[in-house]
């Protein structure tokens, strides 16, 4: 199988920077102080050897941000973990075609995308050091894999603010921290043109793409004071195309309130007379002639609207209201300004124009929802999420639908919305992800077979060749508490209702079943397998005075239930809820010390006992007989301990509080004799479902199998394709519960 290797962007930068080339162009400077010519020398960029990587399609984890290509056909997304995905056919209703490629980059500050004529893609990214990286992604013939080739890099000692892959994938436009605007050849990294003038210091660019094959429309945003200025790209040469026009805003220049029209003629500046009012005013500035007009109106929400310059003649506003609708603002309704002061949103002209009516349009996933329990003094703003991640390119609106809720989970993407504005339908693309926390996995004694149970199905896979031993079969159980191989040929499943089911691995037939005795709930389930072809299931009831029970299983047959003998209690610590007195007796301390110190505990089958302390810097304490040995752990409090069946290794799950919401989790595997930490895995999601092979050489984390000695992934269950649905624009609520 192919395993995806994640490579930091910084490594690609270094890998691509071994050879440098220099191209010199002479660019006439028509706007300099003396009309001098400017000698253009190429920045140190890479002339790469073949350092291509093969990348695969992935599940498309829940997106957090999205960026469309200039034609509105493909997209880049960043998920909540910082991973970057390239969706080559974001408008396709075929789930396999919509499935994205997973790029080996993490957490870019900036990303852009363009498709070349040969069907490949050019991706331009800026990493957290403000270094630029441009790569080509060429899908293979069958589309399952793609070839990623580094094209050129701009190092961190020449930091960038923006990096745009232009339509057609042949050119890349950059804005540096040094305020130079540059044009590069995408394939070679050759610098083709630059604007570098003492009187010209842009902080932002606006890039609007027109028809395929036509050069983009460009404008620069200057600061102190805020001004806008048209640029031109013609025959691979950049030039300034207008004088700088002053513009007034009610907050700093940003990519919502200051937009360039698709034809490059007009800059739109959004203002409001009050920070929590419904009124809006948009000043329209003709960049060539300097003519100014004003259009205004009222939205159906007091939160700030999201503005899209969707067409040359009209602007789309996303109001963020719970109605899920936006406004089409026709620029034909704008009035010419006789006095520039009339552009002020408190002017008499603006007051009159606030009465202008504008047509509404339903916009999927545009509604902001105030949490039911919200404390302005302590909680992050709730009204700066959904609509401000939306964008409109080539008549296509794209957005990320967010999870309803509060706190950490309120900003998690659950679907990608692709909405052609000329249609009353839109696509909802939900990731077909089988997360580790959503399934349980179990390994047989030799670690050669993996059983996976989802909410509804059970399957078994041979790990050596990936062949299916048991195709997905309905198990008919409720919420699964425990999944184990009873022996090589039988899988044992227990749900939250106490229903035990024993399935034949080869046929999926139910060979035995029973209902476990319990009161209130089932707690502390554990299965101790043996090499003789069977094992013992232990559990305790939720009612404290009920006895712990054992059930022997052998050769696919259920034995009788017995109470746990007292002398065997130290061997079943993972199922017990110890009193402070018993914990103190077992761990060699007083009852009061046990109450203060002992947190999580378990035991090996040779009688050794393990526990962590109630501390954010807990050690792992191993008690063998009357001797204690303390092993160092990473920072974090204990959450769960699980010893391998033969006792050579122990898995320790820890957590760390993360302000303001949620927890980070760590899984460490240690040698129980030496305390050597063999490997550690981190996650911002709970690590709940762990399973050892009987020989302790492999570990299953959900549907992923790791080598227990190194942490290397041995097998990962394939994720299902994304779910693509076509919905009516009139249905704009969240899709999780529909």
N, C-alpha and C positions, 0 to 999 in steps of 0.2 A: 504494500500500500504506500501511497505518497503521504508524507507528513510535512506540514507547512512549517517552515523555520522562520521565526520572526526576527528581523534584523533591524536594529535601530537606524534611523535616518542618518545619524552621525557616521555610522560605519559605511553607509553607501557614499556619503560625501567624501570620506577618506579614500575609499576604493576607487572613486571616479577621478581623483585629483592627481594622478601620477604624471600626466603629460599636459603641457600647456602650449597653446598656440597664440600667435599675435596677428591680428588683422588691423590695418590702419585705413580709415576712411576720412575723407575731407567733407565736412558738412557745412554749407554756407549758413552763416548766422545772420538772419535778416532782422533780428530783434535785439542784438547786443548793443552795447553802448557805442561802439565804433564800427559796427558792421563787419567785424573781423571774422575770418574763418576759424573753425574750431577743429583741431586735430583730434580724432577719435581713436583711442587705443583700447584694445580689448581688455576687459578685466580678466584676472587669472581664473580661467574656467577650464574644465576638464576636456581632454580629447581622449575618450576612454578606449581601452582595449575591450575585448568581448568579456564582460562580467555579467552576463545575463543570468537571470534566475528563472526557474519554472515555478509559477504560482498556480494555485488551484481555486476553483470556486468554493465558496464557503456558505454557511447557513444564512449570512446576513443578519447578524445580531441586531437587536433593537436599536435603531438609529437615534442619534442625539442631534446631529447637524447634517445638512444636506446642501449640495451645490450642483447645479445643472451645467451641462455643456452648452455652448452657444446655440445649438440647434434644438435643445430641449429633448434629446433622445437618450442621453446617458447621464449618469450622476455619480458623484462621490459622496460618501457618508462617513461620519465619525460616530462610533457607538459610545456608550457610557464608559467603556474601558479604554478609549482612546484609539482603538483600531480603525484603520481606514479601509473602506471597501469601494470597489469600482463596479457599478451596476451598468453593464454594457447596453442593455435594452430595457430601460426603466419604464417604457410605455407598452411593453409587450404583456399580453395576457397569458403567455406560456410560462409557467413557473420555472421550468428549466432554463429558458432564455433569460428570465428575469434574475436568476440566481447570480449574486455578485462574485467577483474575484476579490480575494483578500490580499491586500498589499502589505509588504513588510515594513511599514512605517507606523509610527505611533505619535499621536497627539500633535499634529502640525498646527502651527499658528495661522497658516493660510493655505488654501488649496484651490486649484482650478483645473479644468479639464477641457480638452478639445479632441475631436475625432478627425483623423486624417482620411484622405480619399481612399486609401487601401484598406480601411476598416480598423486600423490600429488606433490607439489612443495615446495622447501626450498628456501627462500629469505633471503639474508644476506645484511644488510644495515649499513652504518655509517652515523650518523646524524651530525649536525653542531657543536656539542660539542665533536666530535671524539669518541663518544660512539657507541658500536656495538649492533645490534639487529638481532636476527635470529628467523624467524617465519616460520611456515608451513601453506600452503594453500591447502586445500583439496576440490576440486569441489564436489558438490552434485550429486545425481544420474541423475537429469535432466539437470545439468550443469548451471542452472540459477543463483544459489547462490553457495558460497563456505564458508568453515569454516576456519577462520584464527586463528591459535593457536600460541601464543608466546612460543618459545622453550627455549631460554636463552639469556642473555644480558651480555655485557661487559661494565662496567660503565665508565663514563667520567674521573674518576681518574686513569684509565688504558687506555689512549687514543690510538686509532688505526690509522694506515695509510691505510691498505688494509684489506679486508675481502672477501674471496672467498668461495662460495658454490661449492663444488667439485661434479663431475659427480656421479649420483646415489643418491645424497641428504643425504648421511649418515655422511659425514665429512665436516668440515669447516676449512679452512686455514686462519690464521691471521698473519699480520705483525704489531707490535706495534711501537709506537714512541720510545720505549726503545730498538728497533732493534731486539727484540726476534721474531723468527718465531715459530708459535704454530699450533698444530693440535687439533681440538676439535671434540668430538662426537656431531653431530648436534641435536640429540634428547635430550640428558641429559645435554649437556654443559660440560661434563667431559673433562679435558685436557689430551690428550693421549700422546703427545710428544712435545718437544720444543728444539730448537737450541738456546743456550744462551752462547756465547763465547766472551771473551774479545777481541779477534782478528777478530771478525766477526760482522760487523755493517751494515746490509743492509738498504737501503732507499727505494728500490722498489723490487717487485717480478715479475717474468714472469711465467705464468701458461699456459701450452699447454695440451689440452685434446686429448687423442688418442681414440682407439676403446672402446665402452661401456664395463664396467667391468674392464678396465685396469687402473692402477694408473696414475695420471697426470705427465707430465714432468715439472720440476721446475728449476728455476734459480734465483739467487739473484743478484741485482745490488748494488755494493758497491761504495762509493764515496771517494774523496780526496786521491789518484786519482781515476778516474772512472775505475772500474774493474767488471768483470762478473764471476760468479761462479756457477757451477752446483750443484743442490741439488737432493736428492733422497727420495722418499716416498715408503717404503716397509713394509708390515705387520704393518701398523699404526705407523711406526717409521720414524722420519725425520732424515736425516744425510747429511753431506756435501760430495759431490761426486767428486769434482775436486779441483785443486788449483785455486786461483783467477787469471784471465787473464786480463791484461791491455787492454783497448780499447780507441781509440781516436774518439772524436766527434767534430762537428763544433758548437755545442751548448750543453746545459745541458742535462743530461739523461732524456728521455721522452719516452712515449709509442708509438711513431711513428718511431723514428730513431734507436731503439734498440729492436729487436724482437727475440724470441726464436722459433726455428723450431718445427713443430708438433712432431717430434721424439725426441726432447730434446737434440740433438747432437750438433747443430750449433747455434751460436748467430750471427745475421746479424746487422751490424752497417752502417747506411746511412750517407754519407757526400756529399757535393757539393764543387767544387772549387771556385764558386762565388755565392753570395747570390741571384742574379737575373739571373742566367744562366740556360741553359737547361741540362747541363751535370750532371750526378750522378755517384757516386761510392759506392759500397756496399762491405764492408769487411766481410768475412765469417770466423768465429773463431770456430774451433772444441774445445768444452769445455773440452773434456777428453784428447785429444792428444796435443792440442795447435797448431795444423796445421792451417795456415791462407791462404786464397785465396781471390782473388779480381775479381769482375764482375762489368762492367760499361756500360754506354750507354748514349743516349740522349732522352729526352722526347720532347713533342710538346708544352711545356709551360715553362715559366720562373718562375712560382710560385712553391713553395716547394711541392714535391710529397708526397702522402700518401702511406705508405708501409704496405703490408699485407704478412705475411709468410703463404700463403694459403696451400702449400703442402711441403713435405720434399725436393722435387727436384726443386721447382720454387717459385718465389716471384711475387706477383701482385702489380703493382704500379698504383695508381690513380693520374693522372697528373693534374687534375683540369681544363684542357683546355676546351674551348668552343666546341671542337669536341665531348666531352663526352666519350672519349675513355681512356683506360688504356693500360699498357704493361705487358706481361708475360715475366719475366726475368728467363731464364733457368739457373740453377746453374751449369749445365754441361759446360757452356761457361766460367766459372770462371777459372782463372789461379793461380797456386801456387805461393806464395810469397817467393822468395829467400831471400829478405831483408825486414824486417817489415816496413822499411821506404817507400817501394813501395806502401803501402796502402794509402799514402797521395794522395788526389785527384788531386794534381798538379804534381805528379810524371810522369816520361816518360811512365811507364807501364799504368798508368791511362789514359794518353793522347792517347795511342794507343787503349786501350779498349773502349774509347768513340765512336769509329767507329763501335762497335759491333751492329748488327741489332737485334731487338726484336719484337716478334709478338704483334699485338695490339688486343684489345678486347673492344667491346662497354660496357660501364658501366652506367646504368641508374642513373640519379640524381647525377652525379659526377662533372658536369661542374660548375665552379665558374664564376659568372658574375659581371663584374665591373659596378657599377651604372653609368647611363648616366651623372649625375652631381655628381662629386666626388672631394672633397677638401682634399688632404692628410694632410694638417695642422690641420684641424678641425674634419674630419670625422673618425670614427673607421675603422680599416682595413677591406677591402671587401673580401680578399682572404684567410680567415681563418675559413670558415664556413662549407660548404657542405661536402667536402671530409674527413675532420678530425673527423666527427662524424660517419663515416662508419667503420664497422668491418667485419671480415671474420671468421666464426667458422664452422667447420665440412663441409667445401665446400660451405657454404651459406654466401653470402654477404648481409648485411642489412645496410640501410641508411635512412636518413630523407630527403625528398625533401623539399626545402625551397621556400618560396614565392619570386618571382621576385619583385624587388622594391628597396627602399632605406630607410635608417634610421631604425626606430624601427621595421617596418614591414618586413625588408629585411631578418630577421633571424627567422621568424615564420615558423614552420613546417606545411606543407599542406598535406603530404602523407607519409606513411611508405613504403619503398621499400624493398622487400624480393627477392633476386636474386640468385638462385642456379647457381654456376659457370659452372656446367656441362650441362647447358641448355641454349638455346637461347631465353628463355622466363623468365619474372619476374613478380611478383605480385605487384600491387599498391593498398595499403589499405588506403582509405581516411575516416576520421571520419564522421559518419552520425550524425552530431551534429545540433540540432535546437537551436542556440544561442538566448538569450533574445533579442539581438539587431537586429536579423534577422526576427522576427515576431512581430505582434501586438496582444495584448490580451485585452479583455474587459469583465467586470463582469456585471451581471444583478443587479437589485436593492437590492435583498437579498443576493447577493454574492454566490448564489447557482449554477449558470451556468457560464461557461467560454467560450467565443468565441475567436478563434485564427485564424488569417489571415496570411498566408505566401505570398510569391510572386504570387502564382497562385491559392491557395485553401483557403476555409473557412470551419471551423468545429466548433461544439459546444459540450461541455462536461458537464455532470452533476457531480459536484464536490463531492457530498456525497458518491457516489458509483463508480465514474470513468466511468460510462456508457456513451456511445456516444449518444447524442441527435440528432446531425447532423453529418454524416460521411463527410470526406473531399470532398468538392464540388468545382468545378472550378468556381471562381467568375468573371472571364473575365475582371478584372480591371487592371489598370496600377500600378504604385508605390503608395501604400496606405498611405494616410495622416492621416486618422481618422477612428477608429473603435469603435462603441458604441452599446449598447442595446438601441434601441428606446423605447422598452417596453419588457416585458418578452418574447413575442412571435416573436419579429422582431429585426433583426440586421441591423445596419446602417453602410454603408461603403462609403467613399469618397476618390477618387484617385487624383493624381497630375494634371489630365486633367479637374478636376472639375466635374467628373461624379459621381453622387450620386446614390447608389443602396440600396434598402431596401429588405432584404431577409426574408422569413418565416423560423423560426427556425426549425419547425417540418419537413418540406418537402424540404427545400433548394430552394424553388421556388422564383423567382424574382417577388415581388408584386408591386413595384413602382420604378421608376427611373426618373432622370432629370439631366440637366447639369446646374451647378451653374454659375451665372454671375460673371465674374472677368476680369481683364485686367492684362496682364503679367504673374501673378501667383496667387495662393491662399495662404493666410497667416492666421495664428492665428485661426485655426478651434477649436471650442468647442461646446459640446452638453450639454445642461442643461435639464436633465430628471426630471420628476415629478412623484408623486405617482399615479396620475390619469390615467396613461397609455399612456403617450406621453411625449413630450418635445419640445425644441426649439434649432435649429442648428444656430450658429452664425459664421460669417467669414468676413474677409476683403480681399480686392483685393491688388495685389502687387503695383498698381499705387496709390500714396498717396492721390490724390484728389478724388478717388472713395469713396462712402459712405460705411460704414459697413452695413451688411445685416443680416436679421433673417429669418428663415424658420421654421414654426410650423409643427410638425409631430404628428398625433394622430390616434390611432387604425389602424396603417398600412397605413394611407393615408397622402399624402403630401398636406400641405396648401399653402397659397400664400406667396410670398417673400415681406418683408417690409424693409425699412431702419431702422437702429437702432435709436430709439428715444434718444435725447441728455440726458434726465434725467435718462436713463438706462445705460449710458456709464460706470459709476462706477461699475456696476454689471457684466460687460463683459471685465474687464481689460486684461484677458489672451488672448483676440483676438486683442487688440488695439496696435498701435504703437504711444505712447503718445509723443507729443511735450514737450519740456522743460517747456513751459509756463503752459500747462495743467497738467503736472506732478507736478509742483510746487504748483499749486492751489489745487490739490487733496491731496497732502502730507504735506501741511502747510509749504511751504518754498518758497524762491524766485526762479525765473527761472534759475538764475546762480547757485544757490545751487543744484537745481535738476539736472542740467547738470553735476555737479561735483560729486554728491552723488548717485542718484538713478540708480540702475542697472536693476535687474529683478523685476517684479511686477505681482500681481494677486489680486483677490478679492473673498470674500465669498458671498454667496447669501443673507446674512443678512446685507450686506453693509460694513463690515469690509474690510480693504485693507492691503496688505502685500507687503513689498519690501526688497530687499537686497542692500547693498552698493557696490560701485566699489572699493573693497578692498579684499586682500587675507585673511583678518581676519574679514570678514563681519559679523555683527549681522543680525538677522531677526527682522525687525521693523513691528509692528502691529499698524495700525491707526484705532481707533474706535471713530467716531465723530471727535472731535478736540484733542483727547488724543493719545499720542504715547507710546507704550511699546516696549522695546527692549529685545529680547531673544538671548542668547548666542548660537553660532553654532560652530562646529569643524572648524579647520583651512581650508580655501579654499574659492574660489570666487564663487558666485552664478551662476548657469547655467539655472535653471528652478524651478518654484514654482507651486504646484498644490494642491489646497484645496479640502478636501473631500466635497461631495455634501451637507451634513448637517452641515458642518463647524466646526466640533470638532477637526479635525486633518489637518495637512499640511505636504506635502512631499517637501523636499528641496534637490535639486540636486546641488552639488558643484564640482569643479574641482581644481586640483593642478597640476602645471607644474612639469614634471619629466625630469631632464636633462639626456641625451641630447635629447631624443625623447619622445614624447607622453605625456599623462596626466593620473593621477590617478583620479578616480571619487568616490564621496560619495553620498549616498542617506540616508537622515535622516528624520524620521517621528517625529513630535512634537505635543504636545497638544496645541491647539491654545489659550486656556484660561490661562494655567499656564506656558507655555514655556518648560515643561518637555520634554526632548528628550527621546522618547520611545524606539527607536532602530536605529542603523546605519548599512548600508551595504556598503562595499567597492568593487571596481572593477577597473581593468586597462583598461576596455573597456567602451565606452559611455553607459550611462544609459538613454535611450531615450523614451522607450515605457511604460508609466505608465497608469494605469486605476484604479479608485476607484469603489467599489460597492456603490450602492445608499445610503446605511445606514452607510457608512464609516468604516465598521468593517473589510473589507478585501481590499487588494491591489494586482493588477496584474502587474507583471514586465515581459513583454513579455508573455511567456506561463507558468510562475510560479506564483502561488498565495500565498501571505503571510497573516498571521494574522496581521492586522494593528496595534494592540496594543502591540504585542510582537516581531514581525518579523519572527515568526516561519513559516516554509513552510507548507502550508496546502495542496497544490497540485502542482505537477510538471509534465508537459506533458512528456510522454515517448519519449526518443530520438530514432531515427531510427538506425538500425544496420549499422556498417561500410559498405562502398562500396568497394568491392573487384573486381579488374579487372586484367586480365592477359594480359600483353603487350609484344611486341617483344623487345629484347634488343637493336635492331637497332633504336628504338624510345626512345630517352633518354632525350628529352626536358621536361620542366615543364608540369604538367598535368592540371593546372587550366583552361586554355583556350581551351583545346582540346575537 
